[in-house]
Amino acid sequence: GTSGFGLLFFGLMAICVVAVSDAAPAATKQLNTTVLWDYAQKLYRQTVRSTPYNTFPEHTDNATGAWVTVGPTDWTAGFYPGVLWMLYKHTGDEFWRSAAEKAQQPLTLNAHRTDTHDVGFIMMSSFGWGYRLTRNPQYLELLQQTANSLATRFSPIVGCIKSWNGAGFEVIIDNMMNLGLLWTTARLTPDRVLPGNSGSEQTNSRWWYHVAYSHSNVTLLQHVRYPEWSTYHLVNYLPTNGVPQLKGTVQGYSFSSTWARGQAWAVYGFTLAYAATNDTRFLIGAENCAEYYIQYGLRNNSVGVPFWDFNDPRIPDTYYDTSAAAPLASGLLQLAQSANCTVAKRQRYFETAERILLALSKKPFVSMGTNVQSVLLHGAQNVPVDSNVDNGIIWGDYYLLEALLEYEAFR
C-alpha cells in the first residue's frame, strides 16, 4: 500500500507505491507513537472546548501558554481543523469528526479568494482531509472551486503562481505546498470544464495540472542554489518577461542564508510534484534538497531538530524551529516511499525522519509537564521581525501528526 497523507495527497500517492518494497527490509521502528497521540488528544479536547467558533489557534502566548487565535482568512486557519481530522483518522472517535466539521465550516469563504496563494494551505489541510476521510462530494466541489481561484494567480509569462501581492511578481518557496491542491483536484476531477464555467480553460483539470507542473518546473530552476541545493525563500520576477529580478531570503538570517522551513517546503513540495508527475527531475530535486538539509541543517545538531536558519552565526545559541522539523519529517517519509527511491536512500530518509520524531517526542521540544496548549514547543515563525518566536505553532502540531501517520504506515 501507500502512505502519502501529505497535505492530502490522497489518490496521488497511489502512483507512488514503494518500488523497492520487495528488496528493502522492513523498517525497524523505535518511536512509541501512542504516547504522543494520547497527549495530543488530551490537549486538543481542551482546545475544542475553549476555542470560540470561527477562531483558529495559530500560536501559543509566550507568557501564558494559551492559544492565540486568528480569523478564517489567515493562511494558518486550516491547520486546526486538520489536526482534528487526523485525530479522527487515528481514533475513529466521532467526537473529532464532529469537531473538525464544525471548525472548518467558516473556511468555505476561502474557496472564492483570488487575493492569496495560501488558499491551498487553508483548504487542503481542512476540507482536503475531510474529503479524504468522508468522500463528501461537497468538500470536493469546494476544493475544485478553490483550485479555480488559485489558478487565476498563474502567469503564463512567468510560469508561476504569484505568492505575495507586492511590486513585480513575487514567488516564495512555500508556494510549492499550495500546489498540493492543484495536483489533487486535477487527479480527482474528470477532464472536463466544470458547470457554470463553460468555455474557460482555467476551469479544466488539465489546466490545474499544467499550472502546478509549470510552477514546479520554474521553481526547480530558479529557487535552488546550484550546485549545493540550498534554496532561496523569494524570487521576484519581472511580470513582463519572467526574468528574475531578485533572489533572496526574507524570513531567514540574511538575504543569502538558507531558512530552515523554506528548505523543508522544498523537500516536501518537490516530493509531491514527483508523485503527481513521475518526472524524475522532481525526484532529483527532492532528494538533493533533502541531502542538503541532512548535511547542513542538522549537522550542528545532534538532537535532530534544525535551528531556524542554517547560517545563523549564533548557532547553537539561537532558536530551534520545530515547525520546520515536523514538515521535514513528513516530507522525508513520503520521499522514502517514492517510486525509484533506492534502498539506501529510503533507509537514510526513514532514519532521519525517525530521529526528528524521536527528538520532537521528548523534552525540551514536547510540552508535557507545562501549561502550554500546543503539543510542540520551540517553533519560530518569523525571527527577523520577532513574530511568534520560541513558542507553540499550529502547523508544527499539524505536520507532527501527519508525520506520525506516515511513520505508522511506513513498511
C-alpha positions as CSV (number, residue, x, y, z in Angstrom):
1,G,0.0,0.0,0.0
2,T,0.9,3.6,0.1
3,S,1.1,6.2,2.8
4,G,1.1,9.7,1.3
5,F,-1.2,11.6,3.7
6,G,1.0,14.6,2.9
7,L,-1.1,17.7,2.6
8,L,-3.8,15.4,1.5
9,F,-2.2,13.9,-1.4
10,F,-4.6,11.0,-1.3
11,G,-5.0,9.3,-4.6
12,L,-1.9,10.8,-6.0
13,M,0.4,8.7,-3.8
14,A,-1.2,5.6,-5.3
15,I,1.0,6.1,-8.3
16,C,3.9,6.4,-5.9
17,V,3.9,2.9,-4.5
18,V,7.1,1.7,-2.9
19,A,9.1,0.5,-5.8
20,V,11.7,-1.1,-3.6
21,S,9.4,-2.8,-1.1
22,D,10.4,-6.3,-2.2
23,A,14.1,-5.6,-1.8
24,A,14.0,-3.3,1.2
25,P,14.0,-4.8,4.7
26,A,11.0,-3.8,6.9
27,A,11.8,-0.7,8.8
28,T,12.7,-1.2,12.5
29,K,10.8,1.4,14.4
30,Q,12.0,2.9,17.7
31,L,9.3,5.5,18.3
32,N,6.3,4.8,20.6
33,T,3.7,6.9,18.8
34,T,0.9,6.1,21.3
35,V,2.2,8.5,24.0
36,L,2.1,11.4,21.5
37,W,-1.3,10.5,20.2
38,D,-2.8,10.3,23.7
39,Y,-1.2,13.6,24.7
40,A,-2.4,15.3,21.5
41,Q,-6.0,14.1,22.2
42,K,-5.8,15.4,25.8
43,L,-4.6,18.8,24.7
44,Y,-7.0,19.2,21.7
45,R,-10.0,18.1,23.7
46,Q,-9.4,21.1,25.9
47,T,-8.8,23.3,22.8
48,V,-12.1,22.2,21.2
49,R,-13.9,23.2,24.4
50,S,-12.1,26.5,24.8
51,T,-11.9,27.8,21.2
52,P,-14.8,30.0,20.1
53,Y,-16.5,29.2,16.7
54,N,-14.8,31.0,13.7
55,T,-11.5,31.4,15.5
56,F,-8.4,29.3,14.8
57,P,-5.5,28.6,17.1
58,E,-2.2,29.8,15.5
59,H,0.5,30.2,18.1
60,T,0.8,30.0,21.9
61,D,1.3,33.0,24.1
62,N,4.9,33.1,25.4
63,A,3.7,34.2,28.8
64,T,0.5,32.1,29.4
65,G,0.9,29.1,27.1
66,A,-2.6,29.6,25.8
67,W,-3.5,29.6,22.1
68,V,-3.7,32.9,20.3
69,T,-6.3,32.7,17.6
70,V,-6.7,34.1,14.1
71,G,-9.7,34.6,11.7
72,P,-10.8,32.3,8.9
73,T,-8.8,34.1,6.2
74,D,-5.4,33.7,7.8
75,W,-3.1,31.3,5.9
76,T,-2.8,29.1,9.0
77,A,-6.6,28.7,9.6
78,G,-6.9,25.3,8.1
79,F,-4.3,23.5,10.3
80,Y,-6.6,23.4,13.4
81,P,-9.4,21.5,11.6
82,G,-6.7,19.4,10.0
83,V,-5.4,18.3,13.4
84,L,-8.9,17.4,14.4
85,W,-9.4,15.3,11.2
86,M,-6.1,13.5,11.9
87,L,-7.2,12.7,15.4
88,Y,-10.4,11.3,13.9
89,K,-8.4,9.2,11.5
90,H,-6.3,7.9,14.3
91,T,-9.1,7.1,16.8
92,G,-12.3,6.7,14.8
93,D,-14.0,8.7,17.5
94,E,-16.9,10.7,16.2
95,F,-16.1,13.5,18.6
96,W,-13.2,14.5,16.4
97,R,-15.1,14.3,13.2
98,S,-17.9,16.5,14.5
99,A,-15.4,19.0,15.9
100,A,-13.5,19.0,12.6
101,E,-16.6,19.6,10.5
102,K,-17.7,22.4,12.8
103,A,-14.3,24.1,12.9
104,Q,-13.7,24.1,9.2
105,Q,-17.2,25.4,8.2
106,P,-16.2,29.1,8.3
107,L,-13.3,28.5,5.9
108,T,-15.7,28.0,2.9
109,L,-15.3,31.6,2.0
110,N,-11.7,31.0,1.0
111,A,-12.8,28.9,-2.0
112,H,-13.5,32.1,-4.0
113,R,-10.5,34.1,-2.9
114,T,-8.0,35.1,-5.6
115,D,-6.0,37.5,-3.4
116,T,-3.7,34.9,-1.9
117,H,-1.8,31.7,-2.9
118,D,-2.4,30.3,0.6
119,V,-5.9,29.0,-0.2
120,G,-4.0,25.7,-0.9
121,F,-2.7,25.5,2.6
122,I,-6.1,26.6,4.1
123,M,-8.4,24.3,2.2
124,M,-6.3,21.2,1.7
125,S,-5.4,21.0,5.4
126,S,-9.1,21.2,6.3
127,F,-11.5,20.2,3.6
128,G,-8.8,18.1,1.9
129,W,-8.6,15.9,5.0
130,G,-12.4,16.0,5.3
131,Y,-12.8,14.7,1.7
132,R,-10.1,12.0,2.2
133,L,-11.9,10.6,5.3
134,T,-15.5,11.1,4.3
135,R,-15.7,11.4,0.5
136,N,-18.3,14.1,1.0
137,P,-18.8,15.4,-2.6
138,Q,-19.5,19.0,-1.3
139,Y,-15.9,19.0,0.0
140,L,-14.6,18.1,-3.4
141,E,-16.6,20.9,-5.0
142,L,-15.1,23.3,-2.6
143,L,-11.6,22.1,-3.4
144,Q,-12.4,22.4,-7.2
145,Q,-13.6,26.0,-6.7
146,T,-10.5,26.8,-4.7
147,A,-8.3,25.3,-7.4
148,N,-10.0,27.6,-10.0
149,S,-9.3,30.6,-7.7
150,L,-5.7,29.7,-7.1
151,A,-5.1,29.2,-10.9
152,T,-6.2,32.8,-11.6
153,R,-2.9,33.8,-9.9
154,F,-0.8,32.0,-12.6
155,S,1.2,33.9,-15.1
156,P,2.0,32.0,-18.4
157,I,4.8,34.6,-18.9
158,V,6.5,33.8,-15.6
159,G,5.3,30.2,-15.5
160,C,4.4,30.5,-11.8
161,I,1.6,31.3,-9.4
162,K,2.1,34.7,-7.7
163,S,2.7,34.4,-4.0
164,W,2.8,37.9,-2.5
165,N,0.9,41.0,-3.8
166,G,3.9,43.4,-3.8
167,A,5.7,45.0,-6.7
168,G,6.9,42.7,-9.5
169,F,5.9,39.1,-9.4
170,E,6.9,37.6,-6.1
171,V,7.1,33.8,-5.6
172,I,8.1,32.2,-2.4
173,I,9.3,28.6,-1.9
174,D,6.3,28.0,0.4
175,N,4.1,28.1,-2.7
176,M,5.3,24.6,-3.6
177,M,3.0,23.4,-0.8
178,N,-0.1,25.1,-2.2
179,L,0.3,23.1,-5.3
180,G,-1.0,20.1,-3.4
181,L,-4.5,21.5,-4.0
182,L,-3.9,21.6,-7.8
183,W,-2.3,18.1,-8.1
184,T,-5.2,16.6,-6.0
185,T,-8.1,18.3,-7.7
186,A,-6.6,17.6,-11.2
187,R,-6.4,13.9,-10.3
188,L,-9.9,13.7,-8.7
189,T,-11.7,15.7,-11.4
190,P,-12.7,14.2,-14.8
191,D,-11.1,16.1,-17.6
192,R,-13.9,18.5,-18.4
193,V,-14.9,22.1,-17.9
194,L,-16.9,22.4,-14.7
195,P,-20.5,23.6,-14.7
196,G,-21.1,27.3,-14.9
197,N,-17.6,27.9,-16.3
198,S,-18.1,26.6,-19.9
199,G,-15.5,27.9,-22.3
200,S,-12.8,28.9,-19.8
201,E,-9.7,26.8,-19.9
202,Q,-8.9,27.8,-16.4
203,T,-11.6,25.5,-15.0
204,N,-10.2,22.4,-16.7
205,S,-8.4,19.8,-14.6
206,R,-5.7,19.7,-17.3
207,W,-5.1,23.4,-16.7
208,W,-4.7,22.9,-12.9
209,Y,-2.1,20.2,-13.7
210,H,-0.4,22.4,-16.2
211,V,-0.2,25.3,-13.7
212,A,1.2,23.1,-10.9
213,Y,3.7,21.4,-13.3
214,S,4.9,24.8,-14.7
215,H,5.3,26.3,-11.3
216,S,7.3,23.3,-10.0
217,N,9.5,23.4,-13.1
218,V,10.3,27.1,-12.8
219,T,10.8,26.8,-9.0
220,L,13.3,24.0,-9.5
221,L,15.2,26.2,-12.0
222,Q,15.1,29.5,-10.1
223,H,14.7,28.9,-6.3
224,V,17.5,26.4,-6.0
225,R,21.1,27.5,-5.5
226,Y,23.2,25.2,-7.6
227,P,25.3,23.2,-7.1
228,E,24.7,22.9,-3.4
229,W,20.8,22.5,-3.5
230,S,20.0,25.1,-0.8
231,T,17.1,27.3,-1.6
232,Y,16.1,30.9,-1.9
233,H,13.0,31.9,0.1
234,L,11.9,34.5,-2.5
235,V,12.4,35.1,-6.2
236,N,10.9,38.3,-7.7
237,Y,10.3,38.1,-11.5
238,L,9.7,40.8,-14.0
239,P,6.0,40.3,-14.9
240,T,6.5,41.4,-18.5
241,N,9.1,38.8,-19.4
242,G,9.5,36.4,-16.5
243,V,13.2,37.3,-15.9
244,P,14.2,37.0,-12.2
245,Q,15.0,40.5,-10.8
246,L,15.9,39.5,-7.3
247,K,16.6,36.3,-5.3
248,G,17.0,36.1,-1.6
249,T,15.7,35.1,1.8
250,V,13.2,37.3,3.6
251,Q,12.3,35.3,6.7
252,G,15.9,33.9,7.3
253,Y,19.0,35.2,9.0
254,S,20.3,37.1,5.9
255,F,19.4,37.6,2.3
256,S,21.8,34.8,1.2
257,S,21.1,32.3,4.0
258,T,19.1,29.1,4.0
259,W,15.9,29.4,6.0
260,A,15.1,26.0,7.6
261,R,11.3,26.0,7.0
262,G,11.8,27.1,3.4
263,Q,14.2,24.2,2.7
264,A,11.6,21.8,4.3
265,W,8.9,23.2,2.0
266,A,11.2,22.5,-0.9
267,V,11.8,18.8,0.1
268,Y,8.1,18.2,0.7
269,G,6.9,20.2,-2.4
270,F,9.2,18.5,-4.9
271,T,8.2,15.1,-3.4
272,L,4.6,16.0,-4.1
273,A,5.5,17.1,-7.6
274,Y,7.3,13.8,-8.4
275,A,4.4,11.8,-7.0
276,A,2.0,13.7,-9.3
277,T,4.0,13.7,-12.5
278,N,6.6,10.9,-12.3
279,D,9.1,13.5,-13.7
280,T,12.4,12.3,-12.4
281,R,13.8,15.8,-12.2
282,F,11.4,16.5,-9.3
283,L,12.7,13.3,-7.5
284,I,16.3,14.5,-8.0
285,G,15.2,17.9,-6.7
286,A,13.6,16.5,-3.6
287,E,16.5,14.1,-2.9
288,N,19.2,16.8,-3.3
289,C,17.3,19.3,-1.2
290,A,16.8,16.6,1.5
291,E,20.5,15.8,1.3
292,Y,21.5,19.4,1.8
293,Y,19.1,19.6,4.8
294,I,20.6,16.4,6.4
295,Q,24.2,17.6,5.9
296,Y,23.8,21.3,6.8
297,G,20.5,21.8,8.6
298,L,21.1,19.0,11.1
299,R,24.9,19.0,11.2
300,N,25.4,21.2,14.2
301,N,22.7,19.5,16.0
302,S,22.8,16.0,17.4
303,V,19.2,16.3,18.7
304,G,17.6,16.2,15.3
305,V,15.7,19.5,15.3
306,P,17.0,22.2,13.0
307,F,17.9,25.7,14.1
308,W,15.6,28.3,12.4
309,D,18.3,29.2,9.8
310,F,21.3,27.1,8.7
311,N,23.6,30.1,8.5
312,D,22.8,31.9,11.8
313,P,26.4,32.5,13.2
314,R,24.9,32.3,16.8
315,I,24.3,28.5,16.4
316,P,24.0,26.8,18.8
317,D,22.8,29.8,20.8
318,T,19.8,30.6,18.7
319,Y,16.3,29.4,18.1
320,Y,15.3,25.9,17.1
321,D,12.3,25.6,14.8
322,T,10.1,22.6,15.5
323,S,7.6,24.0,12.9
324,A,10.3,23.3,10.3
325,A,11.3,19.9,11.7
326,A,7.8,18.4,11.6
327,P,7.0,19.1,7.9
328,L,10.6,17.9,7.0
329,A,9.9,14.6,8.8
330,S,6.6,14.1,6.9
331,G,8.2,15.0,3.6
332,L,11.1,12.7,4.2
333,L,8.8,9.8,5.0
334,Q,6.9,10.4,1.8
335,L,10.1,10.8,-0.2
336,A,11.4,7.5,1.2
337,Q,8.4,5.7,-0.2
338,S,8.6,7.3,-3.7
339,A,8.9,5.2,-6.7
340,N,12.5,4.8,-7.8
341,C,13.9,5.8,-4.4
342,T,16.9,3.4,-3.8
343,V,17.0,1.1,-0.8
344,A,20.0,3.1,0.7
345,K,18.2,6.5,0.3
346,R,15.0,5.0,1.6
347,Q,16.8,3.9,4.8
348,R,18.5,7.3,5.1
349,Y,15.3,9.3,4.8
350,F,13.4,7.0,7.2
351,E,16.1,7.1,9.8
352,T,16.4,10.9,9.6
353,A,12.7,11.3,9.9
354,E,12.6,8.9,12.9
355,R,15.5,10.8,14.5
356,I,13.5,14.1,14.1
357,L,10.3,12.5,15.5
358,L,12.1,10.9,18.5
359,A,13.5,14.4,19.3
360,L,10.1,16.0,19.0
361,S,8.6,13.4,21.3
362,K,10.9,14.4,24.2
363,K,11.9,17.4,26.2
364,P,12.6,20.2,25.5
365,F,10.5,20.0,22.4
366,V,7.3,18.5,23.7
367,S,5.1,20.5,26.1
368,M,4.4,17.7,28.6
369,G,4.7,19.0,32.1
370,T,4.0,22.6,31.1
371,N,0.8,24.7,30.8
372,V,1.3,25.2,27.0
373,Q,-1.7,24.2,24.9
374,S,0.3,23.1,21.8
375,V,2.0,19.7,21.6
376,L,5.3,21.1,20.4
377,L,7.3,23.9,21.8
378,H,10.2,26.0,20.3
379,G,8.6,26.9,17.0
380,A,9.9,30.0,15.1
381,Q,7.5,31.6,12.6
382,N,9.4,34.8,11.7
383,V,12.6,35.5,13.6
384,P,13.7,38.7,11.8
385,V,10.6,40.6,12.8
386,D,10.3,38.7,16.2
387,S,6.9,37.3,15.3
388,N,5.8,34.1,17.1
389,V,9.3,33.1,18.1
390,D,10.1,30.3,20.6
391,N,6.5,29.1,21.2
392,G,4.0,26.5,20.0
393,I,2.8,26.9,16.4
394,I,-0.3,25.2,14.9
395,W,1.4,23.8,11.8
396,G,4.1,22.3,13.9
397,D,1.4,20.2,15.6
398,Y,-0.3,19.5,12.2
399,Y,2.8,18.2,10.5
400,L,3.8,16.3,13.6
401,L,0.5,14.3,13.5
402,E,0.8,13.9,9.7
403,A,4.3,12.5,10.2
404,L,3.1,10.1,12.8
405,L,0.5,8.8,10.4
406,E,3.2,8.4,7.7
407,Y,5.5,6.8,10.2
408,E,2.9,4.2,11.3
409,A,2.0,3.4,7.8
410,F,5.7,3.0,6.7
411,R,6.6,-0.5,5.7
